[in-house]
Amino acid sequence: MCGAVRYTAHGVKPQASACHCDMCRRWAGGPLLVADCERLEFEGEDALGMITSSEWAERGFCQKCGSGLFFRITAEGPMQGETSVALGTLDDQSGLTLTREWFVDRRPDVYALEGEHECMTGAQVFAQYGSAVGVSEAE
């Protein structure tokens, strides 16, 4: 928002997703809308803040204005290093399509996202990806 941290996202995939888990909703103030990318290159790294948000992931943000920038898997395993950038931080959001919603069972009744796309409950997310990051739904 303030421009203190700027990044170039390389290899942004056109499939966007929305996460409704409690942590993402608290961090984003609603669903966290993201697109995966291959890597990020930063300018203004002195203003880049990082928070370990769970035992398996971290989130990057601007220390000056608080804008959430990205989410990255840190746990060892096949998903380590996977990075998702917040859609609102992209200068060009054209060509992106919502393809998946995560934790739809935790989505508040106040909103619903339109269109046909995959919807996964928390149990489905942990069943499919939990072992890749070393967590289960019980955690």
Number of C-alpha atoms within 10 A of each C-alpha: 14 10 13 15 21 20 16 13 17 12 11 19 14 16 14 22 24 24 22 23 19 13 14 17 17 12 14 16 9 17 24 25 19 24 22 23 17 13 16 16 10 12 13 12 14 11 17 19 17 16 11 13 15 12 13 18 18 17 20 20 18 22 16 14 13 14 21 21 25 22 25 20 21 18 18 12 12 12 16 15 16 15 24 25 25 22 20 15 16 17 8 9 13 8 9 16 15 19 15 17 21 21 20 18 13 14 19 12 6 5 9 10 10 7 9 9 13 12 17 17 17 18 14 14 15 19 14 11 14 15 13 17 19 13 15 14 11 6 5
